[in-house]
Amino acid sequence: MATTDQAVSGVSGRYARALFDLAQESKAVAEVGKALQSFQALIDESSDLQRLLRSPVFKAEDQLAAVEALAAKAGIGGLTLNFLRVMGRNRRLAAVPGAIAAFATLVAQSKGETTAEVTSAEKLTAKQIADLKAALKGATGSDVALATKVDPSILGGLIVKVGSRMMDNSLATKLNSLKVAMKGAQ
């Protein structure tokens, strides 16, 4: 349990916990989870949105107006929209991606699952995801919910994080290790 508590700590974790509790009371956990995934997809697809969320240069009102417009376009409303508004008013939009991940962890915990964050250079196929889930279930002994993310900078391979454990099998890390080893040989 210690590793899952770490996953929902800090500012992101507090907001996620509050949203999860409200969603449970309203019996809307699945709906909120789906809406958060939609918003995370918007973040992943747009470097401009990422910059808007992270940058303190933008006025809170401008950030909030942009987030509300995107949410309306994506059909996000109810608790999820209120959650995004509160984070915007409190100047915590930079913590939204972390809060979305923490919310997914809380949902997985409530289902008795373990959450694994997987970073790949390309989008994983359904078969690769199924194979990865099976391998992680064998390693952890429980069902695994995957939070996947694409990062072309890792060049190839995977970075898998389950709780506080991380396995970095990315090509970028291997090349960097080789570079360090070769510098040491000189």
C-alpha positions as CSV (number, residue, x, y, z in Angstrom):
1,M,0.0,0.0,0.0
2,A,2.9,2.4,0.5
3,T,3.6,2.6,-3.2
4,T,0.0,3.5,-4.0
5,D,0.0,6.2,-1.4
6,Q,3.0,7.7,-3.0
7,A,1.2,7.8,-6.4
8,V,-1.6,9.9,-4.9
9,S,0.5,12.4,-2.9
10,G,1.2,16.0,-3.3
11,V,-1.0,18.6,-4.9
12,S,-2.1,16.3,-7.7
13,G,-3.0,13.6,-5.3
14,R,-5.0,15.8,-3.0
15,Y,-7.1,17.1,-5.9
16,A,-7.5,13.6,-7.3
17,R,-8.6,12.2,-4.0
18,A,-11.2,15.0,-3.6
19,L,-12.5,14.4,-7.1
20,F,-12.6,10.6,-6.5
21,D,-14.5,11.0,-3.3
22,L,-17.1,13.3,-5.0
23,A,-17.3,10.9,-8.0
24,Q,-18.0,8.0,-5.6
25,E,-20.7,9.9,-3.8
26,S,-22.3,10.7,-7.1
27,K,-21.8,7.2,-8.5
28,A,-20.0,8.8,-11.4
29,V,-16.5,7.3,-11.1
30,A,-16.6,5.7,-14.6
31,E,-18.0,8.8,-16.2
32,V,-15.4,11.1,-14.6
33,G,-12.6,8.7,-15.5
34,K,-13.6,8.6,-19.1
35,A,-13.8,12.5,-19.2
36,L,-10.4,12.8,-17.6
37,Q,-9.0,10.4,-20.2
38,S,-10.5,12.5,-22.9
39,F,-8.9,15.6,-21.5
40,Q,-5.5,13.9,-21.1
41,A,-5.7,12.9,-24.8
42,L,-6.2,16.6,-25.6
43,I,-3.1,17.4,-23.5
44,D,-1.1,14.7,-25.2
45,E,-2.0,15.9,-28.7
46,S,-1.3,19.6,-28.2
47,S,2.0,21.1,-27.2
48,D,0.2,24.5,-27.1
49,L,-2.2,23.1,-24.4
50,Q,0.8,21.6,-22.5
51,R,2.5,25.1,-22.5
52,L,-0.8,26.8,-21.5
53,L,-1.2,24.5,-18.5
54,R,2.4,24.8,-17.3
55,S,3.2,28.4,-18.0
56,P,2.6,31.0,-15.2
57,V,2.9,33.7,-17.9
58,F,-0.8,33.3,-18.9
59,K,-3.4,34.9,-16.8
60,A,-5.6,32.6,-14.8
61,E,-8.7,33.9,-16.5
62,D,-7.2,33.2,-20.0
63,Q,-6.1,29.7,-18.9
64,L,-9.6,29.0,-17.4
65,A,-11.4,30.3,-20.6
66,A,-9.2,28.0,-22.8
67,V,-9.7,25.0,-20.6
68,E,-13.5,25.6,-20.5
69,A,-13.6,26.0,-24.3
70,L,-11.7,22.8,-24.8
71,A,-13.8,20.9,-22.3
72,A,-17.0,22.1,-24.1
73,K,-15.6,21.0,-27.4
74,A,-14.7,17.6,-26.0
75,G,-18.1,17.2,-24.3
76,I,-16.6,17.3,-20.8
77,G,-19.0,18.6,-18.2
78,G,-20.3,17.9,-14.7
79,L,-17.8,17.0,-12.0
80,T,-14.9,16.9,-14.3
81,L,-15.5,20.4,-15.7
82,N,-15.9,21.7,-12.1
83,F,-12.7,19.9,-11.2
84,L,-10.8,21.6,-14.0
85,R,-12.3,25.0,-13.1
86,V,-11.2,24.7,-9.5
87,M,-7.7,23.7,-10.5
88,G,-7.7,26.7,-12.9
89,R,-9.0,29.2,-10.3
90,N,-6.4,27.9,-7.8
91,R,-3.6,28.3,-10.4
92,R,-3.0,24.5,-10.3
93,L,-3.4,23.6,-14.0
94,A,0.1,22.4,-14.2
95,A,-0.9,19.7,-11.8
96,V,-3.8,18.4,-14.0
97,P,-1.8,15.6,-15.7
98,G,-0.6,14.3,-12.4
99,A,-4.1,14.5,-10.9
100,I,-5.5,12.6,-13.9
101,A,-2.9,9.8,-13.3
102,A,-3.6,9.9,-9.5
103,F,-7.3,9.6,-10.2
104,A,-6.7,6.5,-12.4
105,T,-4.6,5.0,-9.6
106,L,-7.4,5.5,-7.1
107,V,-9.9,3.9,-9.5
108,A,-7.6,1.0,-10.0
109,Q,-7.1,0.6,-6.2
110,S,-10.8,0.6,-5.7
111,K,-11.0,-2.3,-8.2
112,G,-8.2,-4.2,-6.6
113,E,-5.9,-3.5,-9.5
114,T,-2.3,-2.2,-9.7
115,T,-1.6,0.8,-11.9
116,A,1.4,0.8,-14.2
117,E,2.7,3.8,-16.1
118,V,4.1,2.7,-19.5
119,T,6.1,5.1,-21.8
120,S,6.8,3.9,-25.3
121,A,8.3,5.5,-28.4
122,E,5.3,4.6,-30.5
123,K,1.6,3.9,-29.7
124,L,1.3,0.3,-28.5
125,T,-1.0,-2.1,-30.3
126,A,-3.9,-3.9,-28.6
127,K,-1.8,-7.1,-28.7
128,Q,1.2,-5.4,-27.1
129,I,-0.9,-3.9,-24.4
130,A,-2.5,-7.3,-23.7
131,D,0.9,-9.0,-23.6
132,L,2.3,-6.3,-21.3
133,K,-0.7,-6.6,-18.9
134,A,-0.2,-10.4,-18.8
135,A,3.5,-10.0,-18.0
136,L,2.9,-7.4,-15.4
137,K,0.1,-9.5,-13.8
138,G,2.6,-12.4,-13.5
139,A,5.2,-10.1,-11.9
140,T,2.8,-8.3,-9.5
141,G,0.3,-11.0,-8.8
142,S,-2.7,-8.7,-9.4
143,D,-4.6,-7.3,-12.3
144,V,-2.8,-4.3,-13.9
145,A,-4.4,-1.1,-15.3
146,L,-2.1,0.6,-17.8
147,A,-1.6,4.3,-18.2
148,T,0.2,4.6,-21.5
149,K,2.1,7.5,-22.9
150,V,4.0,8.1,-26.1
151,D,7.4,9.8,-25.9
152,P,9.4,9.6,-29.2
153,S,12.5,10.8,-27.4
154,I,13.1,7.4,-25.9
155,L,13.7,6.1,-29.4
156,G,12.5,2.5,-28.7
157,G,11.8,0.1,-25.9
158,L,9.7,0.8,-22.9
159,I,9.8,2.6,-19.5
160,V,7.5,0.8,-17.1
161,K,6.7,2.2,-13.6
162,V,4.7,0.2,-11.1
163,G,4.4,2.0,-7.8
164,S,7.9,3.1,-6.7
165,R,9.6,0.5,-9.0
166,M,10.7,1.5,-12.5
167,M,12.2,-0.5,-15.3
168,D,13.8,1.7,-18.0
169,N,14.5,-0.5,-21.0
170,S,14.5,2.4,-23.5
171,L,17.0,2.7,-26.3
172,A,17.9,6.2,-25.3
173,T,18.9,5.1,-21.8
174,K,20.9,2.2,-23.3
175,L,22.7,4.5,-25.7
176,N,23.5,6.9,-22.9
177,S,24.9,4.1,-20.8
178,L,27.1,3.0,-23.7
179,K,28.3,6.6,-24.2
180,V,29.2,6.9,-20.5
181,A,31.0,3.5,-20.6
182,M,33.0,4.5,-23.7
183,K,34.0,7.8,-22.1
184,G,35.3,5.8,-19.0
185,A,37.3,3.5,-21.3
186,Q,39.4,6.4,-22.7
